[in-house]
């Protein structure tokens, strides 16, 4: 793979920053319903568990189309393709804002999912191509910071706005932010040529594909465990004694704690990726057990959830970098697989969570998520080649 002259993170700062902003609107678009489930459910006349399936619909569309759409668009110029995905996000959020029924909301989320299917595949590879391989982990971490800020600021502020003036306003404002972001990308992101895949030894290619399969398979399970619980975090917080108006500010605090994990990724991802991955995943599993044990105590739930979401802040960049370093596919296709499996896990987790919320309840929800994350942790412990000790 060839690289542009601006190979360091500092030299590529403008491109990395604008990709981070784009990641912010992408993640906010994806998970905005999480903080607004009760309001959306009432607004379109469905149950909270049915409203939660809006996350499942979106995620399964991404999972189904990320790889085929990435392959189908691999000869399309990267920058215009990225702009098209941002326009799709804007249209999706605007349609949700004016939707008269649950069916229209679901259709709008399908549209957003199609844009998302391409966006992360392109943005992950874009970030990697802006710098030399030595700085891949740091560049991905900084771009992922935009997504983390979607949790830190986007979802909590939109949730608070929805609680104050109505959930439709949250989606309408986000549509406008998506449009502004597209303008920033058009002006600030450097264009990159579409690169042909370099020829590789057949045996090395097979080994790379096997490592990539382990990484993205583990990613599926981990995201499934995470979103079994996180999709219904507003329900969980209400069970811990919060009012609906307090959910947004609390999510803001939790999102800010995610920056701790992001800091860990920036510091250790290019030096000790395996240790970082194991510590973050173990912390998530243990903290989710803590959430279950603390319910319905407000303070205990807050403390355990804070550890859980701080640790998860390191995960997206960690698995994106791991997938790229397997050399099991081109950066775009590797990004597509990460995107697809993340969203398949999100959708599956949201569906599992819906069943648990409708049945055993909040405590069982947290324990179920912890058990699923523990399974993915075991895979990382065993698969040393796919998750090596260092980044070399």
N, C-alpha and C positions, 0 to 999 in steps of 0.2 A: 504494500500500500504506500503510495506517495503522500507527502504532506506539504502543505503550503509553507511559504517562508516564515510566517508567524507561528513558531512552534511552541513557545512557552505560554503558560497561562496568562502572564502579564501582557504579552504581545497580542493575544487573542481575546483580551478583556471585553471589548465591545461586543463581539459575537457571542461570547459565553454569557454576558449579562442579558442580552436580548433573548437568548434561548432560555435563560432562567425565568424571565418574565413570561414567555410563552408557556413554560411548564407550570407556572403559577395559575394561569387561566385554564390550562388543560385539567389539572388536578382539581381545581375548584369546581369546574364544570362537572367532572365525574362524580364527586362526592357531596356536592351541595345538598342533594335530598336527604343525606344522613342527618343533618342538623334540623331539618324542617319536616321530618316525617309526620309528626302529629298534625301540623298545619296543612300540609299537602293532602293528607288522608281526609281531613274534614272538608277541605276545599273541593275535592272531586268525589266525595261520597264513598270512600272505601275504607277498609280497616288499615291499621298501622302495618300489619304484616304484609298486606297487599301493596301498600305504598312502598315498602322496603324492596319489593320486587322490581321497582324502577332501577335500582342499583344492579340487580341481577340481569335485567334485560340489556342494559347498557354494556355490562361487562361481558356477557355472552356474545354480543355482536362483535365486540373487539376481539374476543378469543377466536371466534370463527373466521374473521376476515383479516386479521393483522398480517398473517403470513401470505395468503394469496394476493391481497391488495399490494403488499410491499413488493412481491415478485412482479406483479403486473405493471407496477409503476417504476420499476428499477431503471428504466431508460429515460424517465422524465427528470428534468432539471430539478434539483433538490429545493432550491429557494421558492420557486413558484408552487411546488407541491406543498411545502410547509405553509405558505400563505393560504392555499386552498383549504387546508385543514382548519386553520383559524377562522376562516369565513364560515365553515360548516359549524364550528362551535357557536359562533354568533347567531346563526340562523336557528340552531337547536334551542338555545336558551331563550331566544325571542318567542319561538313557538310555544315553549312551556309557559312563558309568562302570559300568553293570551289564550291558552288552551281551554276550551269549554268543558272538557271531559277527561276522564282517566285514559281513555283510548288515545286521545290526541296527545296527551302528555307522554304516554308510552311510545307513540310514533316519533315524537320529537326526540326522545332519548335514543331511539334507534338511529336517527340521523346523526346525532352527536357521537354515538358509538362508532359509526362508519368513519367519521373524521378522526376519532381517537385511534382507530385501528392503524392509520397511517402515521399519525403525528409522532408517536413515541418511537416508532421504528426509524423515522427520519431524524428526529432530534437526537437520539442516542448516538447514531452514527455521525451526525453532523458535529456534535461536541468532540467525539474522538478524532475526527479529521481536522479539527481546527488546531490541534497540538500534536507534538510528537508522542510516541508510545510511553516515554518516561513520565509524562504528565497526564496520561489518560484518566487515572483514578481521581486526581484532583479536579480535572475539568468536569468529569461526570458528577462529582460531588457538588461543585458549584452550580452546575445546571440543575441538579436535583434539588438544590436549596430553594429554587423557585417553587417546585412542587411542595416542599415542606412548608414554605410560606403560604401555600394554598390552604394547608391545615391550620397554620398559625394565625393567619389574618383572613384569608378568603372565606373559608367556611364559617368561622365564628362571627365575623362581621356581617356576613350575609344572613346568618341565623338570627343575629340580633336585629337586623333590619327587617327580616320577615316577621319576627315577633312584634315589632313596633308598628309597622305599617302594612304588613301583609306579605305572604310568601311570594306572590307574583312579582313584586317589586325587586326581590332578590335576584330572580332570574333575568328580569329586564335590565337591571344595572350591570349584571355580569355580561349580558350580550353586548352592551356598550363598551365594556372593558375589553372584551375580545376584539372588537373592531379597532379600538385604539392600539392594541397590541399588534395587530396585523400591520398597521401603519409603521410602528416602530421596527418590526422585522424587515419590512420593505426598505426602510431607510438605513438601518444599522448592520444587518447581518450580511457578511461577505458571501458572494456566490461561490459555490464549489462545483467543479466538474463531476459528472457521473463517472465513476471508475469501474473498469472491468475487473473481475476477480482474477487474481494471480494464479497461475498453475501451481498445483501442489502434488507432492508424492502421495500415492494412493493410500499407503499404510498410515501416513501421518494424518491424512484427511479423515480416515475412518476413526482413528483415535480421537481426533478433535471433535468429530460428530458425537462420539460416545460421551466425551466429557461435557459437551454442550447439552446433550440429553439429560445427564444427571443434574446439571445446574438448573435448567429450566423446569425439570420435573420437581426438584426440591422447591423451586420458586412457587410452583403451583400450590403445593401443600402448605407452604408457609403463609402465602397470601390467603389461602382458604381459612386457615386458623385465625389469622388476624381479622378478616372481615366477617367471620362468623359472629364476632363480638362487636367490631367497630361499626358495622352497619347499623346496629341497634344501640349505639352508645347513648343516644338521647333517651331511649327507653330505660336503659340501665341507670342513668343519672336520675331520672324521675323516680325510679325504684329506691334510690339512695336518699330521697327526700328533697330533691331540688324542684323548684318551680320551672315552668317552661321559659320564663323570661331570664332565668339564671343559666340556662344551658349554654347560650352563646358565649357569655364571658368565661365560663368554665372551659369550654372548648378552646378558647383563646389561650388560656393558661396551659392546657395540655399541648396545644400546638407549639407554643413557645418552648416547652420542654423537649419537643422533637428536635430542636436545634442542638441539643446536647449530643444526641446520636449523630447528627449531621457533622458536628465538630469532630467527633471520634472518627467518622469516616474520612474527613479531610486530613486528619492527622496520621491515620494508620493504614488507610486503604492501599497506598502504594508501597507500604513497608511490611505490614503483617496482616494480610487480608484474611487468612484462616482464623487467627486468634480473634480478630474483630468480629467475624461472622459468628463464631461459636459463642462469644460473650454476649453479643446482642440477642441471639436467638434464645439462649438460656435465660436471660433477663426477662424476655417477653413471656416465656412459659411460666416462670416462677411468679411474675407479677400478676398474670391472669388468675393463677390459683389464689393469690392474695386478694384479688378483687372478689372472687367467689366467697372466700372465707370472711371477708369484711362486711359483705351485704347483710342487713340494710344500713350499716353504719356509715354515715356520710364521710367522716374524716378518713377512716380506713380505706374506703373505696377511692377517695381522691388520691391518697398517697400511693396506693398500689397502681392505680391507673396512670399516675404520673410517671412511674418507673416504666411501665409497659410502653407508653407512647414515646417516652424519651429513647428507649432502646430501639423502637421501630424506626426512628428517624435515620438510623444508619443503614437500613436494609435495602432500599431501592438502589442507591449507588453501589452498594456492595455486590448485589447480584447482577447489575448491569455490567460492572467491570469484570466480574467472574465469567460471564457469558462471552464477552469480547476476547478475553485472554485464553479461552479454550481454543481459539482459532478453528472452531468447528463450522464456521460459515462466514460470509462477508459481514462487515459491521452492520449493514442495513438488515440483513436477514437474521443475524443474531439478535439485533434489537427488536425485530418483529416477533421472534420467539419469546423474548423476555416480556414484551408487551402482551402477547397472546396469553401466555401462561399466567402472568400476573392477573389479568382480567378474568381468565377462566377460574382462577382461585377466588377472586373477588365475587364473581357471580355465584360460584358454588357455595362459598362461605355465606353470602347473603341468603341463599335458599335454605341452607342448613340452619342459619340463625332464625329465619322466619318460622321454621318448624319448631325450634326450641322455644322461641318467644311465645308462640301460640300454645305450647304445651307446658313443659316443666317450669319455664320462667327464667328470670335473670341470673340466678346463681348457677343453674345448669348451663346457661349460655357461656359464662366465663370459663367453666370447667371444660366444656366441649372445645372451646378455642384453645385452651392450654394443652389439651391432649393432642390436637392436630399439630400444633407448633412443635410439640415434643417429638412427634414422628419425623418431621423435617430435620430437627436437630440431630437425630440418630443418623440420618443419611449423610449429613455433613461430616459427622465423626468418622464414618466408614469410608467415604469417598475422598480419599486424600489427594488423588490426582486431579480430580475436578475442582477441589478446593485446596490448593497447595498452600504451603506455609508462607511463601513470599510471592511477590509479583513478577519474578524473573521468568 
